[in-house]
Amino acid sequence: MVVVEALSPEKRTQILLGAGKVFASDGYEGASMSRIATEANVSKGTLYNHFESKAQLFAAFVEQSCGQFLSEVFAATDEEDGLETGLFHIGRRMIAIMVNPIGQTIQRVVAAEAMKFPELARVFYEAGPARATSQLAAWLRRQADWGRLQVPDAEFAAEQFFALCQTRIGLQIRLHLRPNPTEAEIVQLVEAAVRMFLRTYAP
């Protein structure tokens, strides 16, 4: 019987970082497990011992990246900060994800390969946008329970807020038509998004 050594967190991170670099440069279809193993500085055998396919490896890369991003978005949101401040922090951190090189890599690869590999789009959607919407919706429901908001459909409201935070910059960044926004531009955009959101959902 072949015993496969457990993959340490450090080695897993090393592999996924290498995979991310290859997916960014070669796309999903063009990336090979051999090149990923070389970039991650592990043997091809080690790679296949822990990830039986390129699809499984890409899914692990997406899920780890999205999980890390979203923990940063919601972990530091203090319920005592107040509604407006909490929304501002969430919106600002979501824009930081959108302009992060890893976040851009994932979106670019998924968009390019979604027609041919729809399972990649599903993995990304469930680990990223759907999870973010669910977490924000739960936060909005708590605000509603405290009388701070009126949100008959929390998931819909969460999607609206994230869409507001991408106004003017989201599509242009994805199309490489503009550089990443400055800090001042981000603050201005998120403040405007919060004001518009609260005009609809504040009691």
Backbone bond lengths (Angstrom), bond angles and torsions (degrees), N, CA, C in turn:
res aa  C-N    CA-C-N  psi(-1)  N-CA   C-N-CA  omega(-1)  CA-C   N-CA-C  phi
1 M - - - 1.462 - - 1.529 109.16 -
2 V 1.325 116.02 133.15 1.457 120.92 179.21 1.520 109.07 -87.49
3 V 1.328 115.88 125.56 1.463 120.88 178.64 1.516 108.35 -101.34
4 V 1.330 116.59 121.89 1.458 121.59 179.96 1.522 108.77 -93.96
5 E 1.313 116.15 123.46 1.456 120.86 179.59 1.527 110.24 -64.99
6 A 1.336 115.28 138.95 1.465 119.50 -179.96 1.525 110.00 -62.53
7 L 1.310 115.40 144.85 1.461 121.34 -178.86 1.520 108.75 -86.57
8 S 1.334 116.08 118.66 1.461 119.69 -179.68 1.525 109.67 -70.45
9 P 1.335 117.91 156.27 1.473 120.22 177.33 1.523 112.56 -56.92
10 E 1.340 116.14 -37.54 1.470 119.67 -179.74 1.528 111.24 -66.47
11 K 1.327 116.22 -43.43 1.469 119.85 -179.93 1.530 110.65 -68.53
12 R 1.322 117.01 -37.49 1.462 120.41 177.74 1.530 110.20 -62.56
13 T 1.319 116.32 -45.31 1.464 120.17 178.12 1.515 110.76 -61.41
14 Q 1.327 116.99 -41.27 1.461 122.00 178.83 1.533 110.80 -59.78
15 I 1.322 116.28 -44.35 1.469 120.69 179.90 1.523 110.93 -65.91
16 L 1.333 116.97 -45.30 1.465 119.91 -176.66 1.527 111.88 -69.38
17 L 1.320 117.29 -32.19 1.463 119.23 175.02 1.524 110.46 -66.05
18 G 1.326 116.14 -43.06 1.461 119.81 176.62 1.518 111.62 -62.72
19 A 1.323 116.24 -42.10 1.467 120.13 178.53 1.521 110.47 -62.08
20 G 1.330 117.00 -41.88 1.454 120.79 179.57 1.515 112.57 -59.57
21 K 1.326 116.49 -40.91 1.469 120.26 178.82 1.527 111.40 -64.09
22 V 1.320 116.30 -40.82 1.470 119.84 -178.88 1.525 110.68 -71.08
23 F 1.319 117.55 -43.12 1.463 119.82 177.64 1.526 110.69 -61.04
24 A 1.337 116.60 -36.69 1.467 120.37 179.98 1.518 111.62 -66.02
25 S 1.327 116.79 -39.30 1.469 120.01 -175.31 1.527 113.22 -87.50
26 D 1.348 117.29 -33.22 1.466 120.85 -172.52 1.525 114.32 -110.47
27 G 1.354 117.36 -8.22 1.450 119.34 -172.49 1.520 110.41 76.30
28 Y 1.325 116.57 176.47 1.459 118.81 -178.67 1.518 111.47 -73.21
29 E 1.319 116.80 -50.17 1.463 119.52 -175.91 1.520 111.43 -66.28
30 G 1.327 116.97 -36.06 1.457 119.71 -177.73 1.520 114.03 -78.18
31 A 1.322 117.43 -18.05 1.466 120.55 -179.02 1.529 110.33 -73.18
32 S 1.309 116.22 139.01 1.464 120.85 176.95 1.524 109.35 -117.65
33 M 1.315 115.40 151.40 1.459 119.62 178.53 1.531 110.74 -64.26
34 S 1.322 117.33 -31.68 1.466 120.34 178.62 1.523 110.51 -63.89
35 R 1.341 115.42 -45.85 1.464 118.74 -179.56 1.523 111.33 -68.40
36 I 1.305 116.88 -35.65 1.466 119.93 176.99 1.528 109.94 -64.34
37 A 1.333 117.12 -42.53 1.463 120.58 178.65 1.527 110.54 -60.57
38 T 1.324 116.62 -41.75 1.464 120.75 179.36 1.523 110.45 -64.73
39 E 1.329 116.85 -45.83 1.468 121.02 -178.87 1.524 111.20 -64.29
40 A 1.334 116.37 -35.07 1.464 120.94 -178.94 1.525 112.45 -85.32
41 N 1.337 116.86 -5.58 1.455 122.63 179.26 1.534 111.84 61.79
42 V 1.340 115.05 44.40 1.462 121.32 173.62 1.525 107.49 -132.93
43 S 1.316 115.88 165.20 1.456 119.04 177.58 1.527 109.68 -76.77
44 K 1.322 115.40 156.33 1.463 119.84 177.02 1.528 110.31 -62.77
45 G 1.337 116.34 -34.61 1.458 120.25 177.85 1.520 111.65 -63.23
46 T 1.333 116.00 -42.59 1.460 119.96 177.90 1.523 110.56 -61.13
47 L 1.325 115.60 -41.42 1.466 120.29 -179.60 1.528 110.66 -60.74
48 Y 1.344 116.14 -48.09 1.458 120.00 -177.97 1.534 112.74 -72.06
49 N 1.334 116.97 -22.22 1.462 118.89 176.69 1.523 111.80 -64.76
50 H 1.341 115.90 -29.24 1.459 119.85 -174.27 1.528 113.84 -112.20
51 F 1.324 116.73 -19.22 1.471 121.29 177.75 1.520 107.18 -135.41
52 E 1.329 116.30 107.05 1.462 118.20 -171.14 1.516 113.79 -74.01
53 S 1.331 118.40 -11.70 1.457 120.23 -179.86 1.527 109.70 -153.54
54 K 1.319 114.58 164.34 1.469 119.96 176.64 1.518 110.38 -64.61
55 A 1.320 117.79 -36.21 1.463 121.28 179.07 1.528 110.78 -62.54
56 Q 1.327 116.55 -42.26 1.463 120.38 178.72 1.526 110.78 -65.43
57 L 1.318 116.40 -38.02 1.461 120.68 179.04 1.529 110.98 -67.07
58 F 1.334 116.47 -43.12 1.461 119.54 178.56 1.528 110.25 -63.67
59 A 1.333 116.64 -41.11 1.458 120.14 178.58 1.523 110.89 -60.95
60 A 1.321 117.11 -41.53 1.466 120.65 179.04 1.528 110.71 -64.97
61 F 1.327 117.04 -40.53 1.466 121.54 177.85 1.521 110.73 -61.70
62 V 1.329 116.76 -45.52 1.469 121.08 -179.47 1.525 110.76 -65.82
63 E 1.328 116.61 -47.06 1.463 119.99 -176.57 1.524 111.78 -64.50
64 Q 1.332 117.82 -40.51 1.464 119.79 178.80 1.524 110.56 -67.20
65 S 1.333 117.21 -43.88 1.463 120.89 -178.61 1.524 110.85 -64.24
66 C 1.317 116.95 -47.78 1.463 120.55 -179.39 1.528 111.20 -64.68
67 G 1.323 116.13 -40.67 1.460 119.33 178.92 1.515 112.16 -61.87
68 Q 1.325 116.28 -41.83 1.459 120.38 178.77 1.527 110.73 -65.72
69 F 1.335 116.31 -45.10 1.461 120.11 179.70 1.528 111.32 -59.43
70 L 1.332 116.49 -48.89 1.459 119.81 -174.09 1.525 112.28 -70.51
71 S 1.330 117.08 -29.52 1.466 118.49 175.95 1.525 109.73 -64.64
72 E 1.327 116.82 -33.48 1.460 120.60 178.07 1.535 110.99 -72.51
73 V 1.322 116.96 -33.66 1.469 120.34 -178.61 1.516 111.45 -66.50
74 F 1.338 117.25 -43.54 1.458 120.06 -170.81 1.534 114.47 -105.25
75 A 1.335 118.19 -19.61 1.465 119.38 -172.55 1.519 112.43 -63.80
76 A 1.338 117.78 -38.16 1.461 120.82 -173.54 1.517 113.29 -94.70
77 T 1.330 117.52 13.22 1.457 120.29 179.97 1.524 109.10 -83.26
78 D 1.306 116.23 108.12 1.460 122.53 -178.38 1.524 108.99 -84.07
79 E 1.324 116.96 124.48 1.454 120.46 -178.55 1.533 111.57 -62.86
80 E 1.329 116.84 -21.54 1.462 120.05 -178.95 1.527 112.10 -85.79
81 D 1.324 117.32 -4.33 1.452 119.95 -179.28 1.526 112.31 -66.96
82 G 1.320 116.57 -23.93 1.450 120.17 -174.46 1.511 110.26 100.83
83 L 1.313 115.46 157.88 1.451 121.90 -174.99 1.526 112.39 -61.82
84 E 1.317 116.83 -52.13 1.464 120.25 -175.18 1.525 111.64 -63.74
85 T 1.323 116.26 -42.94 1.467 120.30 179.38 1.524 110.79 -65.61
86 G 1.339 116.87 -42.03 1.464 120.01 178.91 1.512 112.09 -61.40
87 L 1.333 116.74 -45.02 1.465 120.40 177.85 1.523 111.05 -61.84
88 F 1.317 115.90 -40.75 1.467 119.35 -179.61 1.529 110.68 -60.98
89 H 1.334 116.88 -46.13 1.472 119.72 -179.07 1.526 111.06 -63.53
90 I 1.338 117.28 -42.29 1.463 120.42 179.49 1.523 110.62 -62.68
91 G 1.342 117.18 -46.74 1.459 120.64 -179.88 1.511 112.61 -62.48
92 R 1.305 115.85 -41.32 1.471 119.73 -179.09 1.528 110.94 -64.29
93 R 1.323 116.00 -41.69 1.474 119.01 -179.48 1.525 111.29 -70.71
94 M 1.326 117.43 -32.61 1.465 119.71 177.27 1.525 110.93 -65.36
95 I 1.320 117.68 -38.70 1.463 119.86 176.32 1.526 110.02 -65.56
96 A 1.332 117.21 -36.83 1.469 120.23 177.25 1.524 110.79 -59.63
97 I 1.339 117.48 -37.53 1.469 120.65 176.36 1.523 110.10 -65.55
98 M 1.330 116.26 -43.22 1.460 121.12 -176.11 1.530 111.65 -61.68
99 V 1.322 116.95 -34.62 1.465 119.88 -177.54 1.525 112.55 -96.64
100 N 1.333 117.88 -4.22 1.455 121.37 177.96 1.533 109.74 -66.14
101 P 1.338 118.34 135.81 1.471 120.02 -179.07 1.525 113.99 -55.51
102 I 1.334 117.44 -38.54 1.464 119.43 179.32 1.516 110.21 -67.96
103 G 1.333 116.85 -43.01 1.455 119.91 177.42 1.514 112.01 -60.58
104 Q 1.335 116.50 -40.69 1.461 120.38 178.33 1.519 111.48 -66.44
105 T 1.325 116.48 -38.18 1.465 120.32 178.13 1.524 110.93 -61.02
106 I 1.330 116.49 -47.24 1.465 120.06 -178.74 1.521 110.59 -60.68
107 Q 1.330 116.69 -47.84 1.467 119.15 -178.53 1.521 111.77 -63.55
108 R 1.322 117.02 -39.96 1.466 120.52 -178.79 1.527 110.86 -65.89
109 V 1.324 117.14 -45.11 1.467 120.62 -179.33 1.524 110.58 -65.14
110 V 1.325 116.80 -44.92 1.465 120.28 -178.89 1.522 110.58 -63.42
111 A 1.345 117.21 -44.74 1.462 120.32 -179.14 1.527 111.21 -62.37
112 A 1.336 116.62 -38.07 1.461 120.62 -178.11 1.528 112.38 -71.95
113 E 1.337 117.27 -30.42 1.465 120.43 -171.90 1.523 113.89 -109.28
114 A 1.344 118.14 -0.22 1.468 120.58 -171.02 1.528 112.98 -61.14
115 M 1.316 117.72 -38.89 1.460 119.54 -178.55 1.521 111.62 -65.54
116 K 1.319 116.65 -40.52 1.462 120.90 -176.58 1.529 112.02 -84.15
117 F 1.348 115.60 -32.65 1.460 120.68 -178.20 1.529 109.22 -128.13
118 P 1.341 117.64 73.35 1.469 120.40 -175.35 1.519 113.59 -61.27
119 E 1.338 117.34 -22.80 1.461 118.64 179.25 1.527 111.34 -65.66
120 L 1.338 116.97 -28.41 1.467 120.00 177.14 1.524 110.33 -65.56
121 A 1.324 115.89 -42.34 1.460 120.24 178.86 1.524 110.23 -62.71
122 R 1.323 117.04 -40.10 1.463 120.77 179.69 1.524 111.08 -64.61
123 V 1.322 117.09 -43.65 1.464 120.70 178.84 1.524 110.05 -60.00
124 F 1.332 116.44 -46.17 1.465 120.17 -178.81 1.529 110.77 -65.11
125 Y 1.318 116.57 -45.16 1.467 119.83 -177.05 1.526 111.06 -61.23
126 E 1.331 116.43 -44.76 1.464 119.27 -177.10 1.524 112.02 -71.72
127 A 1.335 117.72 -36.34 1.461 120.43 -178.08 1.522 112.44 -80.53
128 G 1.349 116.75 -26.46 1.460 120.57 -176.05 1.513 113.59 -109.06
129 P 1.334 118.64 -89.69 1.468 121.30 -174.43 1.530 114.66 -55.78
130 A 1.327 118.17 -45.70 1.466 119.57 -177.83 1.522 111.32 -65.66
131 R 1.322 116.13 -40.10 1.470 119.52 179.66 1.521 111.02 -68.52
132 A 1.334 116.61 -40.45 1.468 120.15 178.30 1.519 110.63 -63.03
133 T 1.331 116.66 -43.33 1.458 120.77 178.60 1.525 111.21 -62.05
134 S 1.328 116.81 -42.86 1.456 121.06 179.90 1.523 111.26 -62.83
135 Q 1.339 116.89 -42.92 1.460 120.23 -178.90 1.525 111.59 -68.31
136 L 1.330 116.97 -41.70 1.462 119.09 178.02 1.527 110.31 -67.32
137 A 1.322 117.63 -39.18 1.465 120.69 178.45 1.528 110.70 -59.78
138 A 1.325 117.04 -41.26 1.466 120.29 178.03 1.526 110.56 -63.68
139 W 1.331 116.40 -40.42 1.472 120.84 177.95 1.528 110.26 -64.10
140 L 1.327 117.43 -42.04 1.457 121.13 179.31 1.531 111.25 -65.02
141 R 1.326 117.35 -37.59 1.470 119.91 178.06 1.524 110.64 -63.42
142 R 1.337 116.66 -38.99 1.466 118.51 177.31 1.528 110.78 -63.09
143 Q 1.325 115.95 -41.32 1.462 119.40 177.15 1.527 110.65 -61.65
144 A 1.314 116.57 -39.64 1.466 120.48 178.70 1.526 110.84 -65.88
145 D 1.330 117.42 -39.30 1.462 121.02 178.69 1.525 111.28 -61.49
146 W 1.331 116.18 -30.41 1.470 120.73 179.49 1.531 112.45 -88.20
147 G 1.330 115.97 3.47 1.450 119.55 177.23 1.515 114.98 82.92
148 R 1.327 117.43 11.95 1.465 120.61 -177.43 1.526 112.68 -87.18
149 L 1.325 116.54 -23.10 1.467 121.21 -176.59 1.521 109.90 -138.89
150 Q 1.321 115.05 161.59 1.461 122.60 168.37 1.524 106.93 -123.69
151 V 1.335 115.86 104.15 1.470 120.21 -175.75 1.531 109.66 -128.45
152 P 1.323 117.12 92.56 1.470 119.43 179.74 1.527 113.13 -63.70
153 D 1.329 117.67 -28.35 1.467 121.90 178.56 1.527 107.33 -133.45
154 A 1.328 115.73 94.21 1.463 120.39 -173.39 1.524 112.56 -65.55
155 E 1.350 118.02 -37.64 1.466 120.04 179.32 1.529 111.01 -63.63
156 F 1.333 115.86 -42.76 1.456 120.26 178.99 1.522 110.40 -64.09
157 A 1.315 116.95 -42.56 1.463 121.15 178.79 1.525 110.94 -62.86
158 A 1.336 117.25 -39.50 1.463 120.95 179.09 1.526 110.70 -63.66
159 E 1.328 116.76 -43.94 1.462 119.72 177.85 1.521 110.94 -62.43
160 Q 1.335 117.08 -39.09 1.461 120.33 177.92 1.526 111.53 -61.40
161 F 1.331 115.91 -44.19 1.468 118.49 -178.60 1.518 111.51 -63.29
162 F 1.324 116.90 -44.27 1.466 119.13 178.78 1.532 111.03 -63.43
163 A 1.326 117.03 -36.34 1.463 120.06 178.11 1.524 110.68 -66.08
164 L 1.331 116.96 -41.38 1.462 120.62 177.86 1.528 111.21 -59.63
165 C 1.313 116.40 -36.74 1.473 120.52 -178.16 1.527 112.55 -71.43
166 Q 1.323 117.95 -11.30 1.463 120.74 178.33 1.532 112.42 -101.93
167 T 1.334 116.31 1.45 1.457 120.04 -177.23 1.520 110.96 -53.94
168 R 1.319 115.64 133.37 1.454 124.99 175.57 1.528 113.93 75.05
169 I 1.328 119.13 -34.60 1.466 119.06 -173.28 1.518 113.98 -105.19
170 G 1.358 117.94 -29.94 1.467 120.24 -170.62 1.509 114.05 -57.71
171 L 1.315 117.12 -58.01 1.465 120.43 -177.35 1.521 111.26 -66.20
172 Q 1.317 117.68 -39.79 1.460 119.93 -178.49 1.526 111.80 -64.15
173 I 1.337 116.77 -37.26 1.466 119.58 177.37 1.523 110.49 -66.92
174 R 1.347 116.41 -43.62 1.470 119.24 -179.79 1.524 111.78 -63.27
175 L 1.331 116.94 -30.27 1.466 121.15 179.30 1.525 112.44 -91.86
176 H 1.332 116.16 4.42 1.470 121.67 179.53 1.534 111.45 58.79
177 L 1.330 116.27 38.68 1.456 120.94 179.59 1.522 112.43 -97.15
178 R 1.317 116.82 -6.30 1.451 119.97 179.15 1.523 108.89 -154.88
179 P 1.328 117.72 157.82 1.470 120.03 175.57 1.525 110.08 -75.35
180 N 1.305 115.77 171.68 1.456 119.71 176.17 1.525 110.16 -61.49
181 P 1.325 117.92 147.08 1.470 120.60 -178.22 1.520 111.88 -67.24
182 T 1.311 114.89 152.19 1.463 120.29 174.14 1.529 109.02 -75.47
183 E 1.326 115.40 167.84 1.466 119.28 178.08 1.527 110.93 -60.11
184 A 1.321 116.62 -40.24 1.467 120.10 179.49 1.530 111.02 -63.60
185 E 1.321 117.14 -39.39 1.468 120.44 178.73 1.530 110.89 -66.42
186 I 1.326 116.79 -39.30 1.460 120.67 179.01 1.523 110.59 -63.38
187 V 1.324 116.21 -46.12 1.465 120.42 179.83 1.522 110.36 -60.17
188 Q 1.322 116.95 -45.89 1.459 121.32 -179.38 1.533 110.68 -61.64
189 L 1.321 116.79 -43.94 1.461 121.33 -178.52 1.523 111.51 -64.90
190 V 1.332 117.04 -46.62 1.460 119.90 -176.60 1.528 110.53 -68.91
191 E 1.306 117.50 -39.25 1.466 119.48 177.54 1.528 110.77 -60.49
192 A 1.335 116.97 -41.87 1.465 120.60 178.09 1.530 110.66 -65.17
193 A 1.352 117.10 -39.70 1.465 120.88 179.09 1.520 110.84 -63.64
194 V 1.328 116.73 -42.23 1.468 120.82 -179.77 1.522 110.41 -64.56
195 R 1.336 116.92 -44.24 1.468 119.82 179.65 1.526 111.26 -60.04
196 M 1.319 116.95 -45.80 1.470 120.02 -178.55 1.523 110.75 -66.49
197 F 1.332 116.77 -40.65 1.460 120.81 179.64 1.520 110.78 -61.33
198 L 1.330 117.04 -45.07 1.452 120.51 -177.13 1.527 112.68 -70.79
199 R 1.332 117.10 -25.93 1.465 118.72 175.93 1.534 110.69 -63.23
200 T 1.318 115.95 -29.27 1.463 120.65 179.96 1.532 112.58 -87.35
201 Y 1.338 116.86 -41.16 1.467 119.57 -168.37 1.513 115.39 -110.69
202 A 1.329 119.10 -7.47 1.475 118.40 176.22 1.521 109.90 -69.11
203 P 1.328 119.19 145.70 1.472 121.70 -179.49 1.534 110.59 -59.49
